[in-house]
Amino acid sequence: MFHFEKRIISTLRKKRVDSHGAIADLLSSLCARHAPDCENLLSALKEGKMSSAGHRHSSSEIADLKSSGLFRDRCSKCLRKKLHPPQTTVQNLDD
């Protein structure tokens, strides 16, 4: 799965305005984040456990982080992914 994602993402132009949205849509159509891991990560961000300086992130800062793509780069290693069933993946890609 990693190599499939990497190959598709490498063909996209990063400077396009909609490239981040396209990457996010592709990744969400293939798999979903494990919900308990997301809850633990959000708690850690709000309590300041993910920052070396102990910075506590507000809800708006977390929303900005998610929309900027930094969330995927910095926090995805903390989250397990669950693949969608084949028919769901096909339907999501068609959508």
VMD Tcl script that draws the C-alpha trace (Angstrom):
set ca {
  {0.00 0.00 0.00}
  {2.83 2.38 0.88}
  {4.44 1.99 -2.54}
  {1.10 2.44 -4.32}
  {0.44 5.67 -2.42}
  {3.99 6.90 -2.99}
  {3.83 6.23 -6.73}
  {0.52 8.05 -7.18}
  {1.50 10.98 -4.97}
  {4.83 11.42 -6.74}
  {3.02 12.03 -10.05}
  {1.06 14.99 -8.64}
  {2.38 18.53 -8.98}
  {2.98 19.82 -5.48}
  {2.67 23.50 -6.45}
  {-0.93 23.19 -7.61}
  {-3.49 24.75 -5.31}
  {-5.57 21.59 -5.04}
  {-2.75 19.02 -4.66}
  {-3.10 18.80 -0.86}
  {-6.84 18.14 -1.19}
  {-6.26 15.49 -3.84}
  {-3.69 13.70 -1.68}
  {-5.99 13.82 1.34}
  {-8.91 12.45 -0.70}
  {-6.75 9.65 -2.11}
  {-5.47 8.58 1.27}
  {-8.90 8.73 2.90}
  {-10.40 6.63 0.11}
  {-7.86 3.85 0.74}
  {-7.76 3.69 4.52}
  {-9.02 5.24 7.73}
  {-7.23 6.14 10.93}
  {-7.75 3.95 13.97}
  {-10.21 5.95 16.13}
  {-8.66 5.24 19.58}
  {-5.26 6.34 18.27}
  {-6.78 9.61 17.03}
  {-8.32 10.25 20.44}
  {-5.01 9.60 22.18}
  {-3.14 11.87 19.77}
  {-5.63 14.71 20.21}
  {-5.36 14.37 23.99}
  {-1.57 14.44 23.78}
  {-1.62 17.56 21.58}
  {-4.01 19.36 23.94}
  {-2.00 18.38 27.02}
  {1.33 19.42 25.47}
  {2.90 15.96 25.46}
  {3.83 16.11 21.75}
  {5.92 19.27 22.08}
  {9.41 19.39 23.55}
  {8.55 22.80 25.04}
  {5.24 21.53 26.43}
  {3.10 23.73 24.15}
  {-0.59 22.93 24.59}
  {-2.46 23.13 21.30}
  {-5.92 24.65 21.17}
  {-8.73 23.21 19.06}
  {-8.23 25.89 16.42}
  {-4.48 25.19 16.27}
  {-5.17 21.49 15.79}
  {-7.66 22.29 13.00}
  {-5.05 24.51 11.31}
  {-2.46 21.76 11.69}
  {-4.78 19.22 10.05}
  {-5.59 21.51 7.14}
  {-1.95 22.42 6.46}
  {-0.70 18.89 5.81}
  {1.74 19.10 8.72}
  {-0.56 16.86 10.70}
  {0.03 14.03 8.24}
  {3.78 14.65 8.14}
  {4.29 14.97 11.89}
  {1.57 12.86 13.44}
  {0.79 10.02 11.03}
  {3.54 7.87 12.54}
  {1.50 7.83 15.77}
  {-1.68 6.58 14.08}
  {-2.49 3.10 12.89}
  {-4.34 2.80 9.60}
  {-7.19 0.45 8.80}
  {-7.70 -0.46 5.14}
  {-11.19 -0.20 3.73}
  {-12.76 -3.32 2.20}
  {-12.15 -3.64 -1.57}
  {-15.62 -2.53 -2.71}
  {-15.53 0.49 -0.40}
  {-12.12 1.47 -1.78}
  {-13.35 1.18 -5.36}
  {-16.43 3.27 -4.59}
  {-14.36 5.91 -2.78}
  {-11.93 6.16 -5.71}
  {-14.85 6.50 -8.12}
  {-16.32 9.29 -6.00}
}
mol new
graphics top color blue
foreach p $ca { graphics top sphere $p radius 0.5 }
foreach p [lrange $ca 0 end-1] q [lrange $ca 1 end] { graphics top cylinder $p $q radius 0.2 }
display resetview
